[in-house]
Amino acid sequence: MLMQAVSIGGALLILSAFGAQQLRRMDAETVRYQLLNLIGGIFLTIAAVASRQYGFILMEGSWAVMSAAGLWRVSRRL
């Protein structure tokens, strides 16, 4: 049950960032966008590890790493 909540929370974070960016309400080159993706990716990676879903571990782990790199890049401009 807890992992379902973590998984849903992570998906909502990523989807809200993506939806806001598609609707031009949020720029992808902002700390907020990158942070939503990073936290969402971490949550989904945790849920994937808990259920031993290796493909999702790879995908969501990569998503989190790329979001961390994006967050680093964007935060250096501030």
Distance bins in CASP14 RR format, pairs under 12 A and 6 or more apart:
PFRMAT RR
TARGET T0000
AUTHOR 0000-0000-0000
RMODE 2
METHOD distances of the structure
MODEL  1
1 7 0 0 0 0 0 1 0 0 0 0 0
1 8 0 0 0 0 0 1 0 0 0 0 0
1 47 0 0 0 0 0 1 0 0 0 0 0
1 50 0 0 0 0 0 1 0 0 0 0 0
2 8 0 0 0 0 0 1 0 0 0 0 0
2 9 0 0 0 0 0 1 0 0 0 0 0
2 43 0 0 0 0 0 1 0 0 0 0 0
2 46 0 0 0 0 1 0 0 0 0 0 0
2 47 0 0 0 0 1 0 0 0 0 0 0
2 50 0 0 0 0 1 0 0 0 0 0 0
2 51 0 0 0 0 0 1 0 0 0 0 0
3 9 0 0 0 0 0 1 0 0 0 0 0
3 10 0 0 0 0 0 1 0 0 0 0 0
3 43 0 0 0 0 1 0 0 0 0 0 0
3 44 0 0 0 0 0 1 0 0 0 0 0
3 45 0 0 0 0 0 1 0 0 0 0 0
3 46 1 0 0 1 0 0 0 0 0 0 0
3 47 1 0 1 0 0 0 0 0 0 0 0
3 48 0 0 0 0 1 0 0 0 0 0 0
3 49 0 0 0 0 1 0 0 0 0 0 0
3 50 1 0 1 0 0 0 0 0 0 0 0
3 51 1 0 0 1 0 0 0 0 0 0 0
3 52 0 0 0 0 0 1 0 0 0 0 0
3 53 0 0 0 0 0 1 0 0 0 0 0
3 56 0 0 0 0 0 1 0 0 0 0 0
4 10 0 0 0 0 0 1 0 0 0 0 0
4 11 0 0 0 0 0 1 0 0 0 0 0
4 43 0 0 0 0 0 1 0 0 0 0 0
4 44 0 0 0 0 0 1 0 0 0 0 0
4 46 0 0 0 0 0 1 0 0 0 0 0
4 47 1 0 0 1 0 0 0 0 0 0 0
4 50 0 0 0 0 0 1 0 0 0 0 0
4 51 0 0 0 0 1 0 0 0 0 0 0
5 11 0 0 0 0 0 1 0 0 0 0 0
5 12 0 0 0 0 0 1 0 0 0 0 0
5 43 0 0 0 0 1 0 0 0 0 0 0
5 46 0 0 0 0 0 1 0 0 0 0 0
5 47 0 0 0 0 1 0 0 0 0 0 0
5 50 0 0 0 0 0 1 0 0 0 0 0
6 12 0 0 0 0 0 1 0 0 0 0 0
6 13 0 0 0 0 0 1 0 0 0 0 0
6 39 0 0 0 0 0 1 0 0 0 0 0
6 40 0 0 0 0 1 0 0 0 0 0 0
6 41 0 0 0 0 0 1 0 0 0 0 0
6 42 0 0 0 0 1 0 0 0 0 0 0
6 43 1 0 1 0 0 0 0 0 0 0 0
6 44 1 0 0 1 0 0 0 0 0 0 0
6 45 0 0 0 0 1 0 0 0 0 0 0
6 46 1 0 1 0 0 0 0 0 0 0 0
6 47 1 0 1 0 0 0 0 0 0 0 0
6 48 0 0 0 0 0 1 0 0 0 0 0
6 49 0 0 0 0 0 1 0 0 0 0 0
6 50 0 0 0 0 1 0 0 0 0 0 0
6 51 0 0 0 0 0 1 0 0 0 0 0
6 60 0 0 0 0 0 1 0 0 0 0 0
7 13 0 0 0 0 0 1 0 0 0 0 0
7 14 0 0 0 0 0 1 0 0 0 0 0
7 40 0 0 0 0 1 0 0 0 0 0 0
7 41 0 0 0 0 0 1 0 0 0 0 0
7 42 0 0 0 0 0 1 0 0 0 0 0
7 43 1 0 0 1 0 0 0 0 0 0 0
7 44 1 0 0 1 0 0 0 0 0 0 0
7 45 0 0 0 0 0 1 0 0 0 0 0
7 46 0 0 0 0 1 0 0 0 0 0 0
7 47 1 1 0 0 0 0 0 0 0 0 0
7 48 0 0 0 0 1 0 0 0 0 0 0
7 49 0 0 0 0 0 1 0 0 0 0 0
7 50 0 0 0 0 1 0 0 0 0 0 0
7 51 0 0 0 0 1 0 0 0 0 0 0
7 53 0 0 0 0 0 1 0 0 0 0 0
7 56 0 0 0 0 1 0 0 0 0 0 0
7 60 0 0 0 0 1 0 0 0 0 0 0
8 14 0 0 0 0 0 1 0 0 0 0 0
8 15 0 0 0 0 0 1 0 0 0 0 0
8 40 0 0 0 0 0 1 0 0 0 0 0
8 43 0 0 0 0 1 0 0 0 0 0 0
8 44 0 0 0 0 1 0 0 0 0 0 0
8 47 0 0 0 0 1 0 0 0 0 0 0
9 15 0 0 0 0 1 0 0 0 0 0 0
9 16 0 0 0 0 1 0 0 0 0 0 0
9 36 0 0 0 0 0 1 0 0 0 0 0
9 39 0 0 0 0 1 0 0 0 0 0 0
9 40 1 0 0 1 0 0 0 0 0 0 0
9 41 0 0 0 0 0 1 0 0 0 0 0
9 42 0 0 0 0 0 1 0 0 0 0 0
9 43 1 0 1 0 0 0 0 0 0 0 0
9 44 0 0 0 0 1 0 0 0 0 0 0
9 46 0 0 0 0 0 1 0 0 0 0 0
9 47 0 0 0 0 1 0 0 0 0 0 0
10 16 0 0 0 0 1 0 0 0 0 0 0
10 17 0 0 0 0 0 1 0 0 0 0 0
10 18 0 0 0 0 0 1 0 0 0 0 0
10 36 0 0 0 0 1 0 0 0 0 0 0
10 37 0 0 0 0 1 0 0 0 0 0 0
10 38 0 0 0 0 0 1 0 0 0 0 0
10 39 1 0 0 1 0 0 0 0 0 0 0
10 40 1 1 0 0 0 0 0 0 0 0 0
10 41 1 0 0 1 0 0 0 0 0 0 0
10 42 0 0 0 0 1 0 0 0 0 0 0
10 43 1 1 0 0 0 0 0 0 0 0 0
10 44 1 0 1 0 0 0 0 0 0 0 0
10 45 0 0 0 0 1 0 0 0 0 0 0
10 46 0 0 0 0 1 0 0 0 0 0 0
10 47 1 0 0 1 0 0 0 0 0 0 0
10 48 0 0 0 0 0 1 0 0 0 0 0
10 60 0 0 0 0 1 0 0 0 0 0 0
10 63 0 0 0 0 0 1 0 0 0 0 0
10 64 0 0 0 0 0 1 0 0 0 0 0
10 67 0 0 0 0 0 1 0 0 0 0 0
11 17 0 0 0 0 0 1 0 0 0 0 0
11 18 0 0 0 0 0 1 0 0 0 0 0
11 36 0 0 0 0 0 1 0 0 0 0 0
11 37 0 0 0 0 0 1 0 0 0 0 0
11 39 0 0 0 0 0 1 0 0 0 0 0
11 40 1 0 0 1 0 0 0 0 0 0 0
11 41 0 0 0 0 1 0 0 0 0 0 0
11 43 0 0 0 0 1 0 0 0 0 0 0
11 44 1 0 0 1 0 0 0 0 0 0 0
11 47 0 0 0 0 1 0 0 0 0 0 0
11 48 0 0 0 0 0 1 0 0 0 0 0
11 56 0 0 0 0 0 1 0 0 0 0 0
11 60 0 0 0 0 1 0 0 0 0 0 0
11 63 0 0 0 0 0 1 0 0 0 0 0
12 18 0 0 0 0 0 1 0 0 0 0 0
12 19 0 0 0 0 0 1 0 0 0 0 0
12 36 0 0 0 0 1 0 0 0 0 0 0
12 39 0 0 0 0 0 1 0 0 0 0 0
12 40 0 0 0 0 1 0 0 0 0 0 0
12 41 0 0 0 0 0 1 0 0 0 0 0
12 43 0 0 0 0 1 0 0 0 0 0 0
12 44 0 0 0 0 0 1 0 0 0 0 0
13 19 0 0 0 0 0 1 0 0 0 0 0
13 20 0 0 0 0 0 1 0 0 0 0 0
13 32 0 0 0 0 0 1 0 0 0 0 0
13 33 0 0 0 0 0 1 0 0 0 0 0
13 34 0 0 0 0 0 1 0 0 0 0 0
13 35 0 0 0 0 1 0 0 0 0 0 0
13 36 1 0 1 0 0 0 0 0 0 0 0
13 37 1 0 0 1 0 0 0 0 0 0 0
13 38 0 0 0 0 1 0 0 0 0 0 0
13 39 1 0 1 0 0 0 0 0 0 0 0
13 40 1 0 1 0 0 0 0 0 0 0 0
13 41 1 0 0 1 0 0 0 0 0 0 0
13 42 0 0 0 0 1 0 0 0 0 0 0
13 43 1 0 0 1 0 0 0 0 0 0 0
13 44 0 0 0 0 1 0 0 0 0 0 0
13 60 0 0 0 0 0 1 0 0 0 0 0
13 63 0 0 0 0 0 1 0 0 0 0 0
13 64 0 0 0 0 0 1 0 0 0 0 0
13 67 0 0 0 0 0 1 0 0 0 0 0
14 20 0 0 0 0 0 1 0 0 0 0 0
14 21 0 0 0 0 0 1 0 0 0 0 0
14 33 0 0 0 0 0 1 0 0 0 0 0
14 34 0 0 0 0 0 1 0 0 0 0 0
14 35 0 0 0 0 0 1 0 0 0 0 0
14 36 1 0 0 1 0 0 0 0 0 0 0
14 37 1 0 1 0 0 0 0 0 0 0 0
14 38 0 0 0 0 1 0 0 0 0 0 0
14 39 0 0 0 0 1 0 0 0 0 0 0
14 40 1 0 1 0 0 0 0 0 0 0 0
14 41 1 0 0 1 0 0 0 0 0 0 0
14 42 0 0 0 0 0 1 0 0 0 0 0
14 43 0 0 0 0 1 0 0 0 0 0 0
14 44 1 0 0 1 0 0 0 0 0 0 0
14 45 0 0 0 0 0 1 0 0 0 0 0
14 59 0 0 0 0 0 1 0 0 0 0 0
14 60 0 0 0 0 1 0 0 0 0 0 0
14 63 1 0 0 1 0 0 0 0 0 0 0
14 64 0 0 0 0 0 1 0 0 0 0 0
14 66 0 0 0 0 0 1 0 0 0 0 0
14 67 0 0 0 0 1 0 0 0 0 0 0
15 21 0 0 0 0 0 1 0 0 0 0 0
15 22 0 0 0 0 0 1 0 0 0 0 0
15 36 0 0 0 0 1 0 0 0 0 0 0
15 37 0 0 0 0 0 1 0 0 0 0 0
15 40 0 0 0 0 1 0 0 0 0 0 0
15 41 0 0 0 0 0 1 0 0 0 0 0
15 44 0 0 0 0 0 1 0 0 0 0 0
16 22 0 0 0 0 0 1 0 0 0 0 0
16 23 0 0 0 0 0 1 0 0 0 0 0
16 25 0 0 0 0 0 1 0 0 0 0 0
16 26 0 0 0 0 1 0 0 0 0 0 0
16 32 0 0 0 0 0 1 0 0 0 0 0
16 33 0 0 0 0 1 0 0 0 0 0 0
16 35 0 0 0 0 0 1 0 0 0 0 0
16 36 1 0 0 1 0 0 0 0 0 0 0
16 37 0 0 0 0 0 1 0 0 0 0 0
16 39 0 0 0 0 0 1 0 0 0 0 0
16 40 0 0 0 0 1 0 0 0 0 0 0
17 23 0 0 0 0 0 1 0 0 0 0 0
17 25 0 0 0 0 0 1 0 0 0 0 0
17 26 1 0 0 1 0 0 0 0 0 0 0
17 27 0 0 0 0 0 1 0 0 0 0 0
17 28 0 0 0 0 1 0 0 0 0 0 0
17 30 0 0 0 0 1 0 0 0 0 0 0
17 31 0 0 0 0 0 1 0 0 0 0 0
17 32 1 0 0 1 0 0 0 0 0 0 0
17 33 1 0 1 0 0 0 0 0 0 0 0
17 34 0 0 0 0 1 0 0 0 0 0 0
17 35 0 0 0 0 1 0 0 0 0 0 0
17 36 1 1 0 0 0 0 0 0 0 0 0
17 37 1 0 1 0 0 0 0 0 0 0 0
17 38 0 0 0 0 1 0 0 0 0 0 0
17 39 0 0 0 0 1 0 0 0 0 0 0
17 40 0 0 0 0 1 0 0 0 0 0 0
17 41 0 0 0 0 0 1 0 0 0 0 0
17 63 0 0 0 0 0 1 0 0 0 0 0
17 67 0 0 0 0 1 0 0 0 0 0 0
17 71 0 0 0 0 0 1 0 0 0 0 0
18 25 0 0 0 0 0 1 0 0 0 0 0
18 26 0 0 0 0 1 0 0 0 0 0 0
18 28 0 0 0 0 1 0 0 0 0 0 0
18 33 0 0 0 0 1 0 0 0 0 0 0
18 36 0 0 0 0 1 0 0 0 0 0 0
18 37 0 0 0 0 1 0 0 0 0 0 0
18 40 0 0 0 0 0 1 0 0 0 0 0
18 63 0 0 0 0 0 1 0 0 0 0 0
18 67 0 0 0 0 0 1 0 0 0 0 0
19 25 1 0 0 1 0 0 0 0 0 0 0
19 26 0 0 0 0 1 0 0 0 0 0 0
19 28 0 0 0 0 0 1 0 0 0 0 0
19 33 0 0 0 0 0 1 0 0 0 0 0
19 36 0 0 0 0 0 1 0 0 0 0 0
19 37 0 0 0 0 0 1 0 0 0 0 0
20 26 1 1 0 0 0 0 0 0 0 0 0
20 27 0 0 0 0 1 0 0 0 0 0 0
20 28 0 0 0 0 1 0 0 0 0 0 0
20 30 0 0 0 0 0 1 0 0 0 0 0
20 32 0 0 0 0 1 0 0 0 0 0 0
20 33 1 0 0 1 0 0 0 0 0 0 0
20 36 0 0 0 0 1 0 0 0 0 0 0
20 37 0 0 0 0 0 1 0 0 0 0 0
21 27 1 0 0 1 0 0 0 0 0 0 0
21 28 1 0 1 0 0 0 0 0 0 0 0
21 29 0 0 0 0 1 0 0 0 0 0 0
21 30 0 0 0 0 1 0 0 0 0 0 0
21 32 0 0 0 0 0 1 0 0 0 0 0
21 33 1 0 0 1 0 0 0 0 0 0 0
21 34 0 0 0 0 0 1 0 0 0 0 0
21 36 0 0 0 0 1 0 0 0 0 0 0
21 37 0 0 0 0 1 0 0 0 0 0 0
22 28 0 0 0 0 0 1 0 0 0 0 0
22 33 0 0 0 0 0 1 0 0 0 0 0
25 32 0 0 0 0 0 1 0 0 0 0 0
25 33 0 0 0 0 0 1 0 0 0 0 0
26 32 1 0 0 1 0 0 0 0 0 0 0
26 33 1 0 1 0 0 0 0 0 0 0 0
26 34 0 0 0 0 0 1 0 0 0 0 0
26 35 0 0 0 0 0 1 0 0 0 0 0
26 36 0 0 0 0 1 0 0 0 0 0 0
26 37 0 0 0 0 0 1 0 0 0 0 0
27 33 1 0 0 1 0 0 0 0 0 0 0
27 34 0 0 0 0 0 1 0 0 0 0 0
27 74 0 0 0 0 1 0 0 0 0 0 0
28 34 1 0 0 1 0 0 0 0 0 0 0
28 36 0 0 0 0 0 1 0 0 0 0 0
28 37 0 0 0 0 1 0 0 0 0 0 0
28 66 0 0 0 0 0 1 0 0 0 0 0
28 67 0 0 0 0 0 1 0 0 0 0 0
28 70 0 0 0 0 1 0 0 0 0 0 0
28 71 0 0 0 0 0 1 0 0 0 0 0
28 73 0 0 0 0 0 1 0 0 0 0 0
28 74 0 0 0 0 1 0 0 0 0 0 0
29 70 0 0 0 0 1 0 0 0 0 0 0
29 71 0 0 0 0 0 1 0 0 0 0 0
29 73 0 0 0 0 1 0 0 0 0 0 0
29 74 1 0 1 0 0 0 0 0 0 0 0
29 75 0 0 0 0 0 1 0 0 0 0 0
29 76 0 0 0 0 0 1 0 0 0 0 0
29 77 0 0 0 0 1 0 0 0 0 0 0
29 78 0 0 0 0 0 1 0 0 0 0 0
30 36 0 0 0 0 1 0 0 0 0 0 0
30 37 0 0 0 0 0 1 0 0 0 0 0
30 70 0 0 0 0 0 1 0 0 0 0 0
30 71 0 0 0 0 1 0 0 0 0 0 0
30 73 0 0 0 0 0 1 0 0 0 0 0
30 74 1 0 0 1 0 0 0 0 0 0 0
30 75 0 0 0 0 1 0 0 0 0 0 0
30 77 0 0 0 0 0 1 0 0 0 0 0
30 78 0 0 0 0 0 1 0 0 0 0 0
31 37 0 0 0 0 0 1 0 0 0 0 0
31 38 0 0 0 0 1 0 0 0 0 0 0
31 39 0 0 0 0 0 1 0 0 0 0 0
31 67 0 0 0 0 0 1 0 0 0 0 0
31 70 0 0 0 0 1 0 0 0 0 0 0
31 71 1 0 0 1 0 0 0 0 0 0 0
31 72 0 0 0 0 0 1 0 0 0 0 0
31 73 0 0 0 0 0 1 0 0 0 0 0
31 74 1 0 1 0 0 0 0 0 0 0 0
31 75 1 0 1 0 0 0 0 0 0 0 0
31 76 0 0 0 0 0 1 0 0 0 0 0
31 77 0 0 0 0 1 0 0 0 0 0 0
31 78 1 0 0 1 0 0 0 0 0 0 0
32 38 0 0 0 0 0 1 0 0 0 0 0
32 39 0 0 0 0 0 1 0 0 0 0 0
32 67 0 0 0 0 0 1 0 0 0 0 0
32 71 0 0 0 0 1 0 0 0 0 0 0
32 74 0 0 0 0 1 0 0 0 0 0 0
32 75 0 0 0 0 0 1 0 0 0 0 0
33 39 0 0 0 0 0 1 0 0 0 0 0
33 40 0 0 0 0 0 1 0 0 0 0 0
33 67 0 0 0 0 1 0 0 0 0 0 0
33 70 0 0 0 0 1 0 0 0 0 0 0
33 71 0 0 0 0 1 0 0 0 0 0 0
33 73 0 0 0 0 0 1 0 0 0 0 0
33 74 0 0 0 0 1 0 0 0 0 0 0
33 75 0 0 0 0 0 1 0 0 0 0 0
34 40 0 0 0 0 0 1 0 0 0 0 0
34 41 0 0 0 0 0 1 0 0 0 0 0
34 63 0 0 0 0 0 1 0 0 0 0 0
34 64 0 0 0 0 0 1 0 0 0 0 0
34 66 0 0 0 0 1 0 0 0 0 0 0
34 67 1 0 1 0 0 0 0 0 0 0 0
34 68 0 0 0 0 1 0 0 0 0 0 0
34 69 0 0 0 0 1 0 0 0 0 0 0
34 70 1 0 1 0 0 0 0 0 0 0 0
34 71 1 1 0 0 0 0 0 0 0 0 0
34 72 0 0 0 0 1 0 0 0 0 0 0
34 73 0 0 0 0 1 0 0 0 0 0 0
34 74 1 0 1 0 0 0 0 0 0 0 0
34 75 0 0 0 0 1 0 0 0 0 0 0
34 76 0 0 0 0 0 1 0 0 0 0 0
34 77 0 0 0 0 0 1 0 0 0 0 0
34 78 0 0 0 0 0 1 0 0 0 0 0
35 41 0 0 0 0 0 1 0 0 0 0 0
35 42 0 0 0 0 0 1 0 0 0 0 0
35 64 0 0 0 0 0 1 0 0 0 0 0
35 67 0 0 0 0 1 0 0 0 0 0 0
35 68 0 0 0 0 1 0 0 0 0 0 0
35 70 0 0 0 0 1 0 0 0 0 0 0
35 71 1 0 0 1 0 0 0 0 0 0 0
35 72 0 0 0 0 0 1 0 0 0 0 0
35 74 0 0 0 0 1 0 0 0 0 0 0
35 75 0 0 0 0 1 0 0 0 0 0 0
36 42 0 0 0 0 0 1 0 0 0 0 0
36 43 0 0 0 0 0 1 0 0 0 0 0
36 63 0 0 0 0 0 1 0 0 0 0 0
36 64 0 0 0 0 0 1 0 0 0 0 0
36 67 0 0 0 0 1 0 0 0 0 0 0
36 70 0 0 0 0 0 1 0 0 0 0 0
36 71 0 0 0 0 1 0 0 0 0 0 0
37 43 0 0 0 0 0 1 0 0 0 0 0
37 44 0 0 0 0 0 1 0 0 0 0 0
37 60 0 0 0 0 0 1 0 0 0 0 0
37 61 0 0 0 0 0 1 0 0 0 0 0
37 62 0 0 0 0 0 1 0 0 0 0 0
37 63 1 0 0 1 0 0 0 0 0 0 0
37 64 0 0 0 0 1 0 0 0 0 0 0
37 65 0 0 0 0 0 1 0 0 0 0 0
37 66 0 0 0 0 1 0 0 0 0 0 0
37 67 1 1 0 0 0 0 0 0 0 0 0
37 68 0 0 0 0 1 0 0 0 0 0 0
37 69 0 0 0 0 0 1 0 0 0 0 0
37 70 0 0 0 0 1 0 0 0 0 0 0
37 71 0 0 0 0 1 0 0 0 0 0 0
37 74 0 0 0 0 0 1 0 0 0 0 0
38 44 0 0 0 0 0 1 0 0 0 0 0
38 45 0 0 0 0 0 1 0 0 0 0 0
38 60 0 0 0 0 0 1 0 0 0 0 0
38 61 0 0 0 0 0 1 0 0 0 0 0
38 63 0 0 0 0 1 0 0 0 0 0 0
38 64 1 0 1 0 0 0 0 0 0 0 0
38 65 0 0 0 0 1 0 0 0 0 0 0
38 66 0 0 0 0 1 0 0 0 0 0 0
38 67 1 1 0 0 0 0 0 0 0 0 0
38 68 1 0 1 0 0 0 0 0 0 0 0
38 69 0 0 0 0 1 0 0 0 0 0 0
38 70 0 0 0 0 1 0 0 0 0 0 0
38 71 1 0 1 0 0 0 0 0 0 0 0
38 72 0 0 0 0 1 0 0 0 0 0 0
38 74 0 0 0 0 0 1 0 0 0 0 0
38 75 0 0 0 0 0 1 0 0 0 0 0
39 45 0 0 0 0 0 1 0 0 0 0 0
39 46 0 0 0 0 0 1 0 0 0 0 0
39 60 0 0 0 0 0 1 0 0 0 0 0
39 63 0 0 0 0 0 1 0 0 0 0 0
39 64 0 0 0 0 1 0 0 0 0 0 0
39 67 0 0 0 0 1 0 0 0 0 0 0
39 68 0 0 0 0 0 1 0 0 0 0 0
39 71 0 0 0 0 0 1 0 0 0 0 0
40 46 0 0 0 0 1 0 0 0 0 0 0
40 47 0 0 0 0 0 1 0 0 0 0 0
40 48 0 0 0 0 0 1 0 0 0 0 0
40 60 0 0 0 0 1 0 0 0 0 0 0
40 61 0 0 0 0 0 1 0 0 0 0 0
40 63 0 0 0 0 1 0 0 0 0 0 0
40 64 1 0 0 1 0 0 0 0 0 0 0
40 67 0 0 0 0 1 0 0 0 0 0 0
40 68 0 0 0 0 0 1 0 0 0 0 0
41 47 0 0 0 0 1 0 0 0 0 0 0
41 48 0 0 0 0 1 0 0 0 0 0 0
41 49 0 0 0 0 0 1 0 0 0 0 0
41 56 0 0 0 0 0 1 0 0 0 0 0
41 57 0 0 0 0 0 1 0 0 0 0 0
41 59 0 0 0 0 1 0 0 0 0 0 0
41 60 1 0 1 0 0 0 0 0 0 0 0
41 61 1 0 0 1 0 0 0 0 0 0 0
41 62 0 0 0 0 1 0 0 0 0 0 0
41 63 1 0 1 0 0 0 0 0 0 0 0
41 64 1 0 1 0 0 0 0 0 0 0 0
41 65 0 0 0 0 1 0 0 0 0 0 0
41 66 0 0 0 0 1 0 0 0 0 0 0
41 67 1 0 0 1 0 0 0 0 0 0 0
41 68 0 0 0 0 1 0 0 0 0 0 0
41 71 0 0 0 0 0 1 0 0 0 0 0
42 48 0 0 0 0 0 1 0 0 0 0 0
42 49 0 0 0 0 0 1 0 0 0 0 0
42 57 0 0 0 0 0 1 0 0 0 0 0
42 60 0 0 0 0 1 0 0 0 0 0 0
42 61 0 0 0 0 1 0 0 0 0 0 0
42 63 0 0 0 0 1 0 0 0 0 0 0
42 64 1 0 1 0 0 0 0 0 0 0 0
42 65 0 0 0 0 0 1 0 0 0 0 0
42 67 0 0 0 0 1 0 0 0 0 0 0
42 68 0 0 0 0 1 0 0 0 0 0 0
42 71 0 0 0 0 0 1 0 0 0 0 0
43 49 0 0 0 0 0 1 0 0 0 0 0
43 50 0 0 0 0 0 1 0 0 0 0 0
43 56 0 0 0 0 0 1 0 0 0 0 0
43 60 0 0 0 0 1 0 0 0 0 0 0
43 61 0 0 0 0 0 1 0 0 0 0 0
43 63 0 0 0 0 0 1 0 0 0 0 0
43 64 0 0 0 0 1 0 0 0 0 0 0
43 67 0 0 0 0 0 1 0 0 0 0 0
44 50 0 0 0 0 0 1 0 0 0 0 0
44 51 0 0 0 0 0 1 0 0 0 0 0
44 53 0 0 0 0 1 0 0 0 0 0 0
44 55 0 0 0 0 0 1 0 0 0 0 0
44 56 1 0 0 1 0 0 0 0 0 0 0
44 57 0 0 0 0 1 0 0 0 0 0 0
44 58 0 0 0 0 0 1 0 0 0 0 0
44 59 0 0 0 0 1 0 0 0 0 0 0
44 60 1 0 1 0 0 0 0 0 0 0 0
44 61 0 0 0 0 1 0 0 0 0 0 0
44 62 0 0 0 0 0 1 0 0 0 0 0
44 63 1 0 0 1 0 0 0 0 0 0 0
44 64 0 0 0 0 1 0 0 0 0 0 0
44 67 0 0 0 0 0 1 0 0 0 0 0
45 51 0 0 0 0 0 1 0 0 0 0 0
45 53 0 0 0 0 1 0 0 0 0 0 0
45 54 0 0 0 0 0 1 0 0 0 0 0
45 55 0 0 0 0 0 1 0 0 0 0 0
45 56 1 0 0 1 0 0 0 0 0 0 0
45 57 1 0 0 1 0 0 0 0 0 0 0
45 58 0 0 0 0 1 0 0 0 0 0 0
45 59 0 0 0 0 1 0 0 0 0 0 0
45 60 1 0 1 0 0 0 0 0 0 0 0
45 61 1 0 1 0 0 0 0 0 0 0 0
45 62 0 0 0 0 1 0 0 0 0 0 0
45 63 1 0 0 1 0 0 0 0 0 0 0
45 64 1 0 1 0 0 0 0 0 0 0 0
45 65 0 0 0 0 1 0 0 0 0 0 0
45 67 0 0 0 0 0 1 0 0 0 0 0
45 68 0 0 0 0 0 1 0 0 0 0 0
46 53 0 0 0 0 0 1 0 0 0 0 0
46 56 0 0 0 0 0 1 0 0 0 0 0
46 57 0 0 0 0 1 0 0 0 0 0 0
46 60 0 0 0 0 1 0 0 0 0 0 0
46 61 0 0 0 0 1 0 0 0 0 0 0
46 64 0 0 0 0 1 0 0 0 0 0 0
47 53 0 0 0 0 1 0 0 0 0 0 0
47 56 0 0 0 0 1 0 0 0 0 0 0
47 57 0 0 0 0 1 0 0 0 0 0 0
47 60 0 0 0 0 1 0 0 0 0 0 0
47 61 0 0 0 0 0 1 0 0 0 0 0
48 54 1 0 0 1 0 0 0 0 0 0 0
48 55 1 0 0 1 0 0 0 0 0 0 0
48 56 1 1 0 0 0 0 0 0 0 0 0
48 57 1 0 1 0 0 0 0 0 0 0 0
48 58 0 0 0 0 1 0 0 0 0 0 0
48 59 0 0 0 0 1 0 0 0 0 0 0
48 60 1 0 1 0 0 0 0 0 0 0 0
48 61 1 0 0 1 0 0 0 0 0 0 0
48 62 0 0 0 0 0 1 0 0 0 0 0
48 63 0 0 0 0 0 1 0 0 0 0 0
48 64 0 0 0 0 0 1 0 0 0 0 0
49 55 0 0 0 0 0 1 0 0 0 0 0
49 56 0 0 0 0 1 0 0 0 0 0 0
49 57 1 0 1 0 0 0 0 0 0 0 0
49 58 0 0 0 0 0 1 0 0 0 0 0
49 60 0 0 0 0 1 0 0 0 0 0 0
49 61 0 0 0 0 1 0 0 0 0 0 0
49 64 0 0 0 0 0 1 0 0 0 0 0
50 56 0 0 0 0 0 1 0 0 0 0 0
50 57 0 0 0 0 0 1 0 0 0 0 0
50 60 0 0 0 0 0 1 0 0 0 0 0
51 57 0 0 0 0 1 0 0 0 0 0 0
51 60 0 0 0 0 0 1 0 0 0 0 0
53 59 0 0 0 0 1 0 0 0 0 0 0
53 60 0 0 0 0 1 0 0 0 0 0 0
53 61 0 0 0 0 0 1 0 0 0 0 0
54 60 0 0 0 0 0 1 0 0 0 0 0
54 61 0 0 0 0 0 1 0 0 0 0 0
55 61 0 0 0 0 1 0 0 0 0 0 0
55 62 0 0 0 0 1 0 0 0 0 0 0
55 63 0 0 0 0 0 1 0 0 0 0 0
56 62 0 0 0 0 0 1 0 0 0 0 0
56 63 0 0 0 0 1 0 0 0 0 0 0
56 64 0 0 0 0 0 1 0 0 0 0 0
57 63 0 0 0 0 0 1 0 0 0 0 0
57 64 0 0 0 0 0 1 0 0 0 0 0
57 65 0 0 0 0 0 1 0 0 0 0 0
58 64 0 0 0 0 0 1 0 0 0 0 0
58 65 0 0 0 0 0 1 0 0 0 0 0
59 65 0 0 0 0 0 1 0 0 0 0 0
59 66 0 0 0 0 0 1 0 0 0 0 0
60 66 0 0 0 0 0 1 0 0 0 0 0
60 67 0 0 0 0 0 1 0 0 0 0 0
61 67 0 0 0 0 1 0 0 0 0 0 0
61 68 0 0 0 0 1 0 0 0 0 0 0
62 68 0 0 0 0 0 1 0 0 0 0 0
62 69 0 0 0 0 0 1 0 0 0 0 0
63 69 0 0 0 0 0 1 0 0 0 0 0
63 70 0 0 0 0 0 1 0 0 0 0 0
64 70 0 0 0 0 0 1 0 0 0 0 0
64 71 0 0 0 0 0 1 0 0 0 0 0
65 71 0 0 0 0 0 1 0 0 0 0 0
65 72 0 0 0 0 0 1 0 0 0 0 0
66 72 0 0 0 0 0 1 0 0 0 0 0
66 73 0 0 0 0 0 1 0 0 0 0 0
67 73 0 0 0 0 0 1 0 0 0 0 0
67 74 0 0 0 0 0 1 0 0 0 0 0
68 74 0 0 0 0 0 1 0 0 0 0 0
68 75 0 0 0 0 0 1 0 0 0 0 0
69 75 0 0 0 0 0 1 0 0 0 0 0
69 76 0 0 0 0 0 1 0 0 0 0 0
70 76 0 0 0 0 1 0 0 0 0 0 0
70 77 0 0 0 0 0 1 0 0 0 0 0
71 77 0 0 0 0 0 1 0 0 0 0 0
71 78 0 0 0 0 0 1 0 0 0 0 0
72 78 0 0 0 0 0 1 0 0 0 0 0
END
